[in-house]
């Protein structure tokens, strides 16, 4: 490895900018890739149900083990019916 390419190699190892912030408190999409998905899901659910994404986001949780999926979202039966009634 040439010494001139060392600074470029070290710069490539740095984290992405943490200046980019989400509108949702506690969401850090530049540091945590799962937060990208959680934020998107929360935004789409908030549009569908007419609630703030800030209230939906903390309820989208990681599962305890991977055999249970990637994320979990508790949904009551009445919300489930309302959410999927438009799809049938």
Secondary structure, 3 states (H helix, E strand, C coil): CCHHHHHHHHHHCCCCCCCCCCCCCCCCCCCCHHHHHHHHHHHHHHHHHCCCHHHHHCCEEECCCHHHCCEEECCCHHHHHHHHHCCC
